[in-house]
Amino acid sequence: MGQRHKYADAIIAFFMGDKYRVKPPAKKYRVALFNNIYTSTADTPEDVEFYEKDIGFVRWLTDWVEYEE
């Protein structure tokens, strides 16, 4: 089977009626503490890996937090 079309959900919703909305996927982040002074947010697993290797990284202040725009 081929790859799903990028806008498949929107196309199906459009043909199902005259009003439609495709809910966007939830985004997530977590907050890191550096040098016991400042914080930064990580949005991707790559950010997490990068931050954890930083010499100033102390700990994660939060678990992954999901939000919608």
CHARMM-style PDB file with segment names, atoms N, HN, CA, C and O in Angstrom:
ATOM      1  N   MET     1       0.834  -1.177   0.000  1.00  0.00      PROA
ATOM      2  CA  MET     1       0.000   0.000   0.000  1.00  0.00      PROA
ATOM      3  C   MET     1       0.880   1.242   0.000  1.00  0.00      PROA
ATOM      4  O   MET     1       1.932   1.260   0.640  1.00  0.00      PROA
ATOM      5  N   GLY     2       0.459   2.273  -0.709  1.00  0.00      PROA
ATOM      6  HN  GLY     2      -0.396   2.259  -1.229  1.00  0.00      PROA
ATOM      7  CA  GLY     2       1.244   3.496  -0.824  1.00  0.00      PROA
ATOM      8  C   GLY     2       1.132   4.369   0.410  1.00  0.00      PROA
ATOM      9  O   GLY     2       0.363   4.093   1.331  1.00  0.00      PROA
ATOM     10  N   GLN     3       1.911   5.413   0.398  1.00  0.00      PROA
ATOM     11  HN  GLN     3       2.536   5.637  -0.350  1.00  0.00      PROA
ATOM     12  CA  GLN     3       1.914   6.359   1.513  1.00  0.00      PROA
ATOM     13  C   GLN     3       0.628   7.190   1.492  1.00  0.00      PROA
ATOM     14  O   GLN     3       0.134   7.559   0.426  1.00  0.00      PROA
ATOM     15  N   ARG     4       0.103   7.476   2.663  1.00  0.00      PROA
ATOM     16  HN  ARG     4       0.504   7.176   3.529  1.00  0.00      PROA
ATOM     17  CA  ARG     4      -1.124   8.254   2.789  1.00  0.00      PROA
ATOM     18  C   ARG     4      -0.888   9.687   2.295  1.00  0.00      PROA
ATOM     19  O   ARG     4       0.157  10.280   2.566  1.00  0.00      PROA
ATOM     20  N   HSD     5      -1.865  10.234   1.570  1.00  0.00      PROA
ATOM     21  HN  HSD     5      -2.713   9.752   1.350  1.00  0.00      PROA
ATOM     22  CA  HSD     5      -1.771  11.590   1.052  1.00  0.00      PROA
ATOM     23  C   HSD     5      -1.681  12.583   2.206  1.00  0.00      PROA
ATOM     24  O   HSD     5      -2.333  12.407   3.236  1.00  0.00      PROA
ATOM     25  N   LYS     6      -0.875  13.624   2.031  1.00  0.00      PROA
ATOM     26  HN  LYS     6      -0.346  13.768   1.195  1.00  0.00      PROA
ATOM     27  CA  LYS     6      -0.634  14.618   3.064  1.00  0.00      PROA
ATOM     28  C   LYS     6      -1.933  15.239   3.593  1.00  0.00      PROA
ATOM     29  O   LYS     6      -2.044  15.497   4.792  1.00  0.00      PROA
ATOM     30  N   TYR     7      -2.911  15.482   2.721  1.00  0.00      PROA
ATOM     31  HN  TYR     7      -2.821  15.273   1.748  1.00  0.00      PROA
ATOM     32  CA  TYR     7      -4.162  16.134   3.109  1.00  0.00      PROA
ATOM     33  C   TYR     7      -5.359  15.185   3.068  1.00  0.00      PROA
ATOM     34  O   TYR     7      -6.491  15.630   2.882  1.00  0.00      PROA
ATOM     35  N   ALA     8      -5.125  13.898   3.239  1.00  0.00      PROA
ATOM     36  HN  ALA     8      -4.205  13.536   3.390  1.00  0.00      PROA
ATOM     37  CA  ALA     8      -6.206  12.907   3.141  1.00  0.00      PROA
ATOM     38  C   ALA     8      -7.338  13.202   4.112  1.00  0.00      PROA
ATOM     39  O   ALA     8      -8.503  13.130   3.722  1.00  0.00      PROA
ATOM     40  N   ASP     9      -7.039  13.530   5.360  1.00  0.00      PROA
ATOM     41  HN  ASP     9      -6.092  13.589   5.678  1.00  0.00      PROA
ATOM     42  CA  ASP     9      -8.080  13.796   6.355  1.00  0.00      PROA
ATOM     43  C   ASP     9      -8.925  15.000   5.963  1.00  0.00      PROA
ATOM     44  O   ASP     9     -10.146  14.972   6.115  1.00  0.00      PROA
ATOM     45  N   ALA    10      -8.298  16.050   5.463  1.00  0.00      PROA
ATOM     46  HN  ALA    10      -7.306  16.073   5.339  1.00  0.00      PROA
ATOM     47  CA  ALA    10      -9.034  17.245   5.047  1.00  0.00      PROA
ATOM     48  C   ALA    10      -9.904  16.953   3.831  1.00  0.00      PROA
ATOM     49  O   ALA    10     -11.035  17.431   3.752  1.00  0.00      PROA
ATOM     50  N   ILE    11      -9.394  16.182   2.892  1.00  0.00      PROA
ATOM     51  HN  ILE    11      -8.474  15.794   2.956  1.00  0.00      PROA
ATOM     52  CA  ILE    11     -10.159  15.841   1.689  1.00  0.00      PROA
ATOM     53  C   ILE    11     -11.386  15.009   2.052  1.00  0.00      PROA
ATOM     54  O   ILE    11     -12.482  15.268   1.555  1.00  0.00      PROA
ATOM     55  N   ILE    12     -11.208  14.026   2.907  1.00  0.00      PROA
ATOM     56  HN  ILE    12     -10.318  13.816   3.311  1.00  0.00      PROA
ATOM     57  CA  ILE    12     -12.330  13.184   3.333  1.00  0.00      PROA
ATOM     58  C   ILE    12     -13.361  14.020   4.089  1.00  0.00      PROA
ATOM     59  O   ILE    12     -14.561  13.887   3.851  1.00  0.00      PROA
ATOM     60  N   ALA    13     -12.901  14.876   4.996  1.00  0.00      PROA
ATOM     61  HN  ALA    13     -11.926  14.984   5.190  1.00  0.00      PROA
ATOM     62  CA  ALA    13     -13.811  15.724   5.759  1.00  0.00      PROA
ATOM     63  C   ALA    13     -14.583  16.659   4.831  1.00  0.00      PROA
ATOM     64  O   ALA    13     -15.770  16.901   5.052  1.00  0.00      PROA
ATOM     65  N   PHE    14     -13.931  17.185   3.800  1.00  0.00      PROA
ATOM     66  HN  PHE    14     -12.968  16.988   3.620  1.00  0.00      PROA
ATOM     67  CA  PHE    14     -14.578  18.094   2.855  1.00  0.00      PROA
ATOM     68  C   PHE    14     -15.735  17.400   2.129  1.00  0.00      PROA
ATOM     69  O   PHE    14     -16.809  17.981   1.969  1.00  0.00      PROA
ATOM     70  N   PHE    15     -15.517  16.172   1.697  1.00  0.00      PROA
ATOM     71  HN  PHE    15     -14.645  15.700   1.828  1.00  0.00      PROA
ATOM     72  CA  PHE    15     -16.562  15.456   0.959  1.00  0.00      PROA
ATOM     73  C   PHE    15     -17.655  14.913   1.857  1.00  0.00      PROA
ATOM     74  O   PHE    15     -18.702  14.489   1.368  1.00  0.00      PROA
ATOM     75  N   MET    16     -17.430  14.918   3.169  1.00  0.00      PROA
ATOM     76  HN  MET    16     -16.579  15.262   3.567  1.00  0.00      PROA
ATOM     77  CA  MET    16     -18.439  14.419   4.094  1.00  0.00      PROA
ATOM     78  C   MET    16     -19.472  15.491   4.452  1.00  0.00      PROA
ATOM     79  O   MET    16     -20.519  15.157   5.006  1.00  0.00      PROA
ATOM     80  N   GLY    17     -19.221  16.718   4.164  1.00  0.00      PROA
ATOM     81  HN  GLY    17     -18.370  16.989   3.714  1.00  0.00      PROA
ATOM     82  CA  GLY    17     -20.154  17.789   4.494  1.00  0.00      PROA
ATOM     83  C   GLY    17     -19.583  19.141   4.128  1.00  0.00      PROA
ATOM     84  O   GLY    17     -18.446  19.249   3.669  1.00  0.00      PROA
ATOM     85  N   ASP    18     -20.387  20.171   4.336  1.00  0.00      PROA
ATOM     86  HN  ASP    18     -21.311  20.083   4.708  1.00  0.00      PROA
ATOM     87  CA  ASP    18     -19.928  21.494   3.926  1.00  0.00      PROA
ATOM     88  C   ASP    18     -19.098  22.198   5.006  1.00  0.00      PROA
ATOM     89  O   ASP    18     -18.450  23.204   4.718  1.00  0.00      PROA
ATOM     90  N   LYS    19     -19.107  21.688   6.239  1.00  0.00      PROA
ATOM     91  HN  LYS    19     -19.634  20.871   6.473  1.00  0.00      PROA
ATOM     92  CA  LYS    19     -18.293  22.259   7.300  1.00  0.00      PROA
ATOM     93  C   LYS    19     -17.344  21.189   7.807  1.00  0.00      PROA
ATOM     94  O   LYS    19     -17.753  20.064   8.092  1.00  0.00      PROA
ATOM     95  N   TYR    20     -16.085  21.545   7.916  1.00  0.00      PROA
ATOM     96  HN  TYR    20     -15.752  22.459   7.684  1.00  0.00      PROA
ATOM     97  CA  TYR    20     -15.109  20.570   8.377  1.00  0.00      PROA
ATOM     98  C   TYR    20     -13.966  21.265   9.090  1.00  0.00      PROA
ATOM     99  O   TYR    20     -13.690  22.445   8.875  1.00  0.00      PROA
ATOM    100  N   ARG    21     -13.325  20.512   9.928  1.00  0.00      PROA
ATOM    101  HN  ARG    21     -13.549  19.553  10.103  1.00  0.00      PROA
ATOM    102  CA  ARG    21     -12.114  20.960  10.606  1.00  0.00      PROA
ATOM    103  C   ARG    21     -11.307  19.723  10.954  1.00  0.00      PROA
ATOM    104  O   ARG    21     -11.815  18.786  11.570  1.00  0.00      PROA
ATOM    105  N   VAL    22     -10.071  19.730  10.561  1.00  0.00      PROA
ATOM    106  HN  VAL    22      -9.658  20.491  10.061  1.00  0.00      PROA
ATOM    107  CA  VAL    22      -9.177  18.641  10.929  1.00  0.00      PROA
ATOM    108  C   VAL    22      -8.321  19.139  12.082  1.00  0.00      PROA
ATOM    109  O   VAL    22      -7.566  20.102  11.946  1.00  0.00      PROA
ATOM    110  N   LYS    23      -8.451  18.470  13.213  1.00  0.00      PROA
ATOM    111  HN  LYS    23      -9.064  17.688  13.324  1.00  0.00      PROA
ATOM    112  CA  LYS    23      -7.723  18.874  14.411  1.00  0.00      PROA
ATOM    113  C   LYS    23      -6.227  18.681  14.183  1.00  0.00      PROA
ATOM    114  O   LYS    23      -5.796  17.596  13.793  1.00  0.00      PROA
ATOM    115  N   PRO    24      -5.428  19.728  14.424  1.00  0.00      PROA
ATOM    116  CA  PRO    24      -3.982  19.586  14.252  1.00  0.00      PROA
ATOM    117  C   PRO    24      -3.404  18.688  15.344  1.00  0.00      PROA
ATOM    118  O   PRO    24      -3.957  18.604  16.440  1.00  0.00      PROA
ATOM    119  N   PRO    25      -2.316  18.032  15.049  1.00  0.00      PROA
ATOM    120  CA  PRO    25      -1.714  17.171  16.064  1.00  0.00      PROA
ATOM    121  C   PRO    25      -1.200  18.002  17.241  1.00  0.00      PROA
ATOM    122  O   PRO    25      -0.762  19.138  17.065  1.00  0.00      PROA
ATOM    123  N   ALA    26      -1.260  17.429  18.425  1.00  0.00      PROA
ATOM    124  HN  ALA    26      -1.616  16.506  18.568  1.00  0.00      PROA
ATOM    125  CA  ALA    26      -0.764  18.116  19.618  1.00  0.00      PROA
ATOM    126  C   ALA    26       0.751  18.245  19.532  1.00  0.00      PROA
ATOM    127  O   ALA    26       1.437  17.367  19.008  1.00  0.00      PROA
ATOM    128  N   LYS    27       1.251  19.341  20.047  1.00  0.00      PROA
ATOM    129  HN  LYS    27       0.694  20.055  20.472  1.00  0.00      PROA
ATOM    130  CA  LYS    27       2.696  19.546  20.112  1.00  0.00      PROA
ATOM    131  C   LYS    27       3.131  19.304  21.542  1.00  0.00      PROA
ATOM    132  O   LYS    27       2.302  19.269  22.451  1.00  0.00      PROA
ATOM    133  N   LYS    28       4.427  19.138  21.745  1.00  0.00      PROA
ATOM    134  HN  LYS    28       5.101  19.166  21.006  1.00  0.00      PROA
ATOM    135  CA  LYS    28       4.905  18.877  23.093  1.00  0.00      PROA
ATOM    136  C   LYS    28       6.263  19.526  23.324  1.00  0.00      PROA
ATOM    137  O   LYS    28       6.997  19.829  22.383  1.00  0.00      PROA
ATOM    138  N   TYR    29       6.574  19.730  24.593  1.00  0.00      PROA
ATOM    139  HN  TYR    29       5.978  19.485  25.357  1.00  0.00      PROA
ATOM    140  CA  TYR    29       7.858  20.304  24.982  1.00  0.00      PROA
ATOM    141  C   TYR    29       8.191  19.847  26.396  1.00  0.00      PROA
ATOM    142  O   TYR    29       7.334  19.319  27.104  1.00  0.00      PROA
ATOM    143  N   ARG    30       9.428  20.052  26.796  1.00  0.00      PROA
ATOM    144  HN  ARG    30      10.124  20.481  26.220  1.00  0.00      PROA
ATOM    145  CA  ARG    30       9.818  19.875  28.186  1.00  0.00      PROA
ATOM    146  C   ARG    30      10.851  20.932  28.528  1.00  0.00      PROA
ATOM    147  O   ARG    30      11.550  21.437  27.650  1.00  0.00      PROA
ATOM    148  N   VAL    31      10.944  21.262  29.801  1.00  0.00      PROA
ATOM    149  HN  VAL    31      10.376  20.851  30.514  1.00  0.00      PROA
ATOM    150  CA  VAL    31      11.778  22.376  30.249  1.00  0.00      PROA
ATOM    151  C   VAL    31      13.030  21.849  30.945  1.00  0.00      PROA
ATOM    152  O   VAL    31      12.958  20.978  31.812  1.00  0.00      PROA
ATOM    153  N   ALA    32      14.183  22.397  30.546  1.00  0.00      PROA
ATOM    154  HN  ALA    32      14.242  23.105  29.842  1.00  0.00      PROA
ATOM    155  CA  ALA    32      15.469  22.000  31.117  1.00  0.00      PROA
ATOM    156  C   ALA    32      16.055  23.147  31.936  1.00  0.00      PROA
ATOM    157  O   ALA    32      15.855  24.321  31.623  1.00  0.00      PROA
ATOM    158  N   LEU    33      16.780  22.785  32.988  1.00  0.00      PROA
ATOM    159  HN  LEU    33      16.943  21.831  33.242  1.00  0.00      PROA
ATOM    160  CA  LEU    33      17.480  23.762  33.818  1.00  0.00      PROA
ATOM    161  C   LEU    33      18.972  23.678  33.510  1.00  0.00      PROA
ATOM    162  O   LEU    33      19.548  22.591  33.461  1.00  0.00      PROA
ATOM    163  N   PHE    34      19.587  24.840  33.304  1.00  0.00      PROA
ATOM    164  HN  PHE    34      19.119  25.723  33.343  1.00  0.00      PROA
ATOM    165  CA  PHE    34      21.019  24.917  33.012  1.00  0.00      PROA
ATOM    166  C   PHE    34      21.714  25.779  34.062  1.00  0.00      PROA
ATOM    167  O   PHE    34      21.256  26.877  34.378  1.00  0.00      PROA
ATOM    168  N   ASN    35      22.816  25.276  34.594  1.00  0.00      PROA
ATOM    169  HN  ASN    35      23.188  24.384  34.336  1.00  0.00      PROA
ATOM    170  CA  ASN    35      23.671  26.000  35.547  1.00  0.00      PROA
ATOM    171  C   ASN    35      22.903  26.584  36.728  1.00  0.00      PROA
ATOM    172  O   ASN    35      23.346  27.561  37.331  1.00  0.00      PROA
ATOM    173  N   ASN    36      21.756  25.996  37.062  1.00  0.00      PROA
ATOM    174  HN  ASN    36      21.396  25.202  36.572  1.00  0.00      PROA
ATOM    175  CA  ASN    36      20.902  26.493  38.149  1.00  0.00      PROA
ATOM    176  C   ASN    36      20.547  27.963  37.993  1.00  0.00      PROA
ATOM    177  O   ASN    36      20.224  28.640  38.970  1.00  0.00      PROA
ATOM    178  N   ILE    37      20.609  28.460  36.741  1.00  0.00      PROA
ATOM    179  HN  ILE    37      20.872  27.910  35.948  1.00  0.00      PROA
ATOM    180  CA  ILE    37      20.362  29.873  36.480  1.00  0.00      PROA
ATOM    181  C   ILE    37      19.237  30.092  35.470  1.00  0.00      PROA
ATOM    182  O   ILE    37      18.337  30.897  35.709  1.00  0.00      PROA
ATOM    183  N   TYR    38      19.282  29.386  34.353  1.00  0.00      PROA
ATOM    184  HN  TYR    38      20.012  28.732  34.158  1.00  0.00      PROA
ATOM    185  CA  TYR    38      18.316  29.654  33.292  1.00  0.00      PROA
ATOM    186  C   TYR    38      17.683  28.371  32.779  1.00  0.00      PROA
ATOM    187  O   TYR    38      18.183  27.270  33.007  1.00  0.00      PROA
ATOM    188  N   THR    39      16.559  28.548  32.073  1.00  0.00      PROA
ATOM    189  HN  THR    39      16.153  29.443  31.888  1.00  0.00      PROA
ATOM    190  CA  THR    39      15.826  27.413  31.519  1.00  0.00      PROA
ATOM    191  C   THR    39      15.706  27.545  30.006  1.00  0.00      PROA
ATOM    192  O   THR    39      15.887  28.622  29.437  1.00  0.00      PROA
ATOM    193  N   SER    40      15.397  26.422  29.379  1.00  0.00      PROA
ATOM    194  HN  SER    40      15.251  25.548  29.842  1.00  0.00      PROA
ATOM    195  CA  SER    40      15.145  26.393  27.946  1.00  0.00      PROA
ATOM    196  C   SER    40      14.167  25.254  27.670  1.00  0.00      PROA
ATOM    197  O   SER    40      14.061  24.312  28.456  1.00  0.00      PROA
ATOM    198  N   THR    41      13.461  25.347  26.556  1.00  0.00      PROA
ATOM    199  HN  THR    41      13.547  26.112  25.918  1.00  0.00      PROA
ATOM    200  CA  THR    41      12.506  24.292  26.217  1.00  0.00      PROA
ATOM    201  C   THR    41      13.036  23.441  25.081  1.00  0.00      PROA
ATOM    202  O   THR    41      13.657  23.943  24.144  1.00  0.00      PROA
ATOM    203  N   ALA    42      12.783  22.159  25.177  1.00  0.00      PROA
ATOM    204  HN  ALA    42      12.278  21.752  25.938  1.00  0.00      PROA
ATOM    205  CA  ALA    42      13.136  21.199  24.133  1.00  0.00      PROA
ATOM    206  C   ALA    42      11.844  20.746  23.462  1.00  0.00      PROA
ATOM    207  O   ALA    42      10.890  20.346  24.130  1.00  0.00      PROA
ATOM    208  N   ASP    43      11.826  20.814  22.127  1.00  0.00      PROA
ATOM    209  HN  ASP    43      12.600  21.138  21.584  1.00  0.00      PROA
ATOM    210  CA  ASP    43      10.629  20.437  21.379  1.00  0.00      PROA
ATOM    211  C   ASP    43      10.755  19.092  20.668  1.00  0.00      PROA
ATOM    212  O   ASP    43       9.750  18.512  20.255  1.00  0.00      PROA
ATOM    213  N   THR    44      11.961  18.602  20.525  1.00  0.00      PROA
ATOM    214  HN  THR    44      12.777  19.073  20.860  1.00  0.00      PROA
ATOM    215  CA  THR    44      12.193  17.375  19.768  1.00  0.00      PROA
ATOM    216  C   THR    44      13.138  16.456  20.542  1.00  0.00      PROA
ATOM    217  O   THR    44      13.852  16.908  21.437  1.00  0.00      PROA
ATOM    218  N   PRO    45      13.143  15.173  20.199  1.00  0.00      PROA
ATOM    219  CA  PRO    45      14.115  14.251  20.820  1.00  0.00      PROA
ATOM    220  C   PRO    45      15.559  14.679  20.551  1.00  0.00      PROA
ATOM    221  O   PRO    45      16.443  14.430  21.371  1.00  0.00      PROA
ATOM    222  N   GLU    46      15.797  15.313  19.422  1.00  0.00      PROA
ATOM    223  HN  GLU    46      15.079  15.516  18.755  1.00  0.00      PROA
ATOM    224  CA  GLU    46      17.145  15.800  19.104  1.00  0.00      PROA
ATOM    225  C   GLU    46      17.558  16.898  20.078  1.00  0.00      PROA
ATOM    226  O   GLU    46      18.705  16.943  20.522  1.00  0.00      PROA
ATOM    227  N   ASP    47      16.602  17.795  20.412  1.00  0.00      PROA
ATOM    228  HN  ASP    47      15.671  17.757  20.051  1.00  0.00      PROA
ATOM    229  CA  ASP    47      16.882  18.836  21.407  1.00  0.00      PROA
ATOM    230  C   ASP    47      17.223  18.215  22.751  1.00  0.00      PROA
ATOM    231  O   ASP    47      18.162  18.645  23.421  1.00  0.00      PROA
ATOM    232  N   VAL    48      16.460  17.202  23.143  1.00  0.00      PROA
ATOM    233  HN  VAL    48      15.698  16.853  22.599  1.00  0.00      PROA
ATOM    234  CA  VAL    48      16.693  16.523  24.428  1.00  0.00      PROA
ATOM    235  C   VAL    48      18.109  15.963  24.480  1.00  0.00      PROA
ATOM    236  O   VAL    48      18.830  16.164  25.458  1.00  0.00      PROA
ATOM    237  N   GLU    49      18.497  15.271  23.435  1.00  0.00      PROA
ATOM    238  HN  GLU    49      17.912  15.108  22.641  1.00  0.00      PROA
ATOM    239  CA  GLU    49      19.842  14.679  23.383  1.00  0.00      PROA
ATOM    240  C   GLU    49      20.919  15.765  23.445  1.00  0.00      PROA
ATOM    241  O   GLU    49      21.913  15.623  24.157  1.00  0.00      PROA
ATOM    242  N   PHE    50      20.715  16.841  22.699  1.00  0.00      PROA
ATOM    243  HN  PHE    50      19.908  16.957  22.121  1.00  0.00      PROA
ATOM    244  CA  PHE    50      21.678  17.948  22.668  1.00  0.00      PROA
ATOM    245  C   PHE    50      21.806  18.594  24.043  1.00  0.00      PROA
ATOM    246  O   PHE    50      22.917  18.843  24.511  1.00  0.00      PROA
ATOM    247  N   TYR    51      20.673  18.868  24.694  1.00  0.00      PROA
ATOM    248  HN  TYR    51      19.770  18.666  24.314  1.00  0.00      PROA
ATOM    249  CA  TYR    51      20.689  19.516  26.000  1.00  0.00      PROA
ATOM    250  C   TYR    51      21.352  18.635  27.047  1.00  0.00      PROA
ATOM    251  O   TYR    51      22.139  19.123  27.858  1.00  0.00      PROA
ATOM    252  N   GLU    52      21.044  17.345  27.037  1.00  0.00      PROA
ATOM    253  HN  GLU    52      20.405  16.949  26.378  1.00  0.00      PROA
ATOM    254  CA  GLU    52      21.602  16.438  28.046  1.00  0.00      PROA
ATOM    255  C   GLU    52      23.121  16.307  27.934  1.00  0.00      PROA
ATOM    256  O   GLU    52      23.785  15.984  28.920  1.00  0.00      PROA
ATOM    257  N   LYS    53      23.675  16.553  26.755  1.00  0.00      PROA
ATOM    258  HN  LYS    53      23.136  16.815  25.955  1.00  0.00      PROA
ATOM    259  CA  LYS    53      25.127  16.490  26.568  1.00  0.00      PROA
ATOM    260  C   LYS    53      25.813  17.802  26.951  1.00  0.00      PROA
ATOM    261  O   LYS    53      27.034  17.840  27.104  1.00  0.00      PROA
ATOM    262  N   ASP    54      25.037  18.875  27.106  1.00  0.00      PROA
ATOM    263  HN  ASP    54      24.046  18.844  26.982  1.00  0.00      PROA
ATOM    264  CA  ASP    54      25.602  20.181  27.443  1.00  0.00      PROA
ATOM    265  C   ASP    54      26.202  20.149  28.838  1.00  0.00      PROA
ATOM    266  O   ASP    54      25.608  19.587  29.758  1.00  0.00      PROA
ATOM    267  N   ILE    55      27.369  20.744  29.001  1.00  0.00      PROA
ATOM    268  HN  ILE    55      27.852  21.201  28.254  1.00  0.00      PROA
ATOM    269  CA  ILE    55      28.060  20.720  30.295  1.00  0.00      PROA
ATOM    270  C   ILE    55      27.284  21.467  31.374  1.00  0.00      PROA
ATOM    271  O   ILE    55      27.448  21.167  32.556  1.00  0.00      PROA
ATOM    272  N   GLY    56      26.446  22.426  31.002  1.00  0.00      PROA
ATOM    273  HN  GLY    56      26.313  22.669  30.041  1.00  0.00      PROA
ATOM    274  CA  GLY    56      25.686  23.193  31.978  1.00  0.00      PROA
ATOM    275  C   GLY    56      24.342  22.587  32.352  1.00  0.00      PROA
ATOM    276  O   GLY    56      23.649  23.098  33.233  1.00  0.00      PROA
ATOM    277  N   PHE    57      23.969  21.491  31.680  1.00  0.00      PROA
ATOM    278  HN  PHE    57      24.532  21.076  30.965  1.00  0.00      PROA
ATOM    279  CA  PHE    57      22.675  20.857  31.954  1.00  0.00      PROA
ATOM    280  C   PHE    57      22.632  20.323  33.377  1.00  0.00      PROA
ATOM    281  O   PHE    57      23.535  19.607  33.810  1.00  0.00      PROA
ATOM    282  N   VAL    58      21.558  20.682  34.113  1.00  0.00      PROA
ATOM    283  HN  VAL    58      20.824  21.264  33.761  1.00  0.00      PROA
ATOM    284  CA  VAL    58      21.400  20.213  35.493  1.00  0.00      PROA
ATOM    285  C   VAL    58      20.363  19.102  35.542  1.00  0.00      PROA
ATOM    286  O   VAL    58      20.661  17.983  35.961  1.00  0.00      PROA
ATOM    287  N   ARG    59      19.126  19.417  35.106  1.00  0.00      PROA
ATOM    288  HN  ARG    59      18.884  20.326  34.765  1.00  0.00      PROA
ATOM    289  CA  ARG    59      18.068  18.407  35.135  1.00  0.00      PROA
ATOM    290  C   ARG    59      16.864  18.905  34.349  1.00  0.00      PROA
ATOM    291  O   ARG    59      16.791  20.068  33.953  1.00  0.00      PROA
ATOM    292  N   TRP    60      15.923  17.990  34.135  1.00  0.00      PROA
ATOM    293  HN  TRP    60      15.983  17.046  34.457  1.00  0.00      PROA
ATOM    294  CA  TRP    60      14.650  18.344  33.515  1.00  0.00      PROA
ATOM    295  C   TRP    60      13.715  18.833  34.601  1.00  0.00      PROA
ATOM    296  O   TRP    60      13.578  18.195  35.645  1.00  0.00      PROA
ATOM    297  N   LEU    61      13.070  19.968  34.357  1.00  0.00      PROA
ATOM    298  HN  LEU    61      13.181  20.487  33.510  1.00  0.00      PROA
ATOM    299  CA  LEU    61      12.118  20.514  35.323  1.00  0.00      PROA
ATOM    300  C   LEU    61      10.720  19.953  35.117  1.00  0.00      PROA
ATOM    301  O   LEU    61       9.909  19.959  36.044  1.00  0.00      PROA
ATOM    302  N   THR    62      10.426  19.467  33.910  1.00  0.00      PROA
ATOM    303  HN  THR    62      11.085  19.463  33.157  1.00  0.00      PROA
ATOM    304  CA  THR    62       9.106  18.916  33.609  1.00  0.00      PROA
ATOM    305  C   THR    62       9.259  17.634  32.801  1.00  0.00      PROA
ATOM    306  O   THR    62      10.296  17.378  32.189  1.00  0.00      PROA
ATOM    307  N   ASP    63       8.200  16.842  32.818  1.00  0.00      PROA
ATOM    308  HN  ASP    63       7.358  17.050  33.315  1.00  0.00      PROA
ATOM    309  CA  ASP    63       8.077  15.755  31.852  1.00  0.00      PROA
ATOM    310  C   ASP    63       7.595  16.392  30.559  1.00  0.00      PROA
ATOM    311  O   ASP    63       7.463  17.614  30.486  1.00  0.00      PROA
ATOM    312  N   TRP    64       7.332  15.588  29.541  1.00  0.00      PROA
ATOM    313  HN  TRP    64       7.439  14.596  29.600  1.00  0.00      PROA
ATOM    314  CA  TRP    64       6.782  16.114  28.296  1.00  0.00      PROA
ATOM    315  C   TRP    64       5.400  16.709  28.576  1.00  0.00      PROA
ATOM    316  O   TRP    64       4.564  16.076  29.221  1.00  0.00      PROA
ATOM    317  N   VAL    65       5.171  17.915  28.093  1.00  0.00      PROA
ATOM    318  HN  VAL    65       5.850  18.429  27.569  1.00  0.00      PROA
ATOM    319  CA  VAL    65       3.892  18.617  28.243  1.00  0.00      PROA
ATOM    320  C   VAL    65       3.285  18.766  26.856  1.00  0.00      PROA
ATOM    321  O   VAL    65       3.926  19.319  25.962  1.00  0.00      PROA
ATOM    322  N   GLU    66       2.059  18.285  26.659  1.00  0.00      PROA
ATOM    323  HN  GLU    66       1.538  17.836  27.385  1.00  0.00      PROA
ATOM    324  CA  GLU    66       1.375  18.408  25.374  1.00  0.00      PROA
ATOM    325  C   GLU    66       0.463  19.618  25.373  1.00  0.00      PROA
ATOM    326  O   GLU    66      -0.164  19.938  26.383  1.00  0.00      PROA
ATOM    327  N   TYR    67       0.393  20.293  24.223  1.00  0.00      PROA
ATOM    328  HN  TYR    67       0.902  20.032  23.402  1.00  0.00      PROA
ATOM    329  CA  TYR    67      -0.482  21.445  24.081  1.00  0.00      PROA
ATOM    330  C   TYR    67      -0.982  21.518  22.645  1.00  0.00      PROA
ATOM    331  O   TYR    67      -0.392  20.936  21.735  1.00  0.00      PROA
ATOM    332  N   GLU    68      -2.071  22.241  22.461  1.00  0.00      PROA
ATOM    333  HN  GLU    68      -2.550  22.714  23.200  1.00  0.00      PROA
ATOM    334  CA  GLU    68      -2.623  22.472  21.132  1.00  0.00      PROA
ATOM    335  C   GLU    68      -2.546  23.943  20.820  1.00  0.00      PROA
ATOM    336  O   GLU    68      -2.667  24.781  21.714  1.00  0.00      PROA
ATOM    337  N   GLU    69      -2.346  24.260  19.571  1.00  0.00      PROA
ATOM    338  HN  GLU    69      -2.247  23.579  18.845  1.00  0.00      PROA
ATOM    339  CA  GLU    69      -2.301  25.665  19.160  1.00  0.00      PROA
ATOM    340  C   GLU    69      -3.683  26.208  18.955  1.00  0.00      PROA
ATOM    341  OT1 GLU    69      -3.841  27.378  18.607  1.00  0.00      PROA
TER     342      GLU     69
END
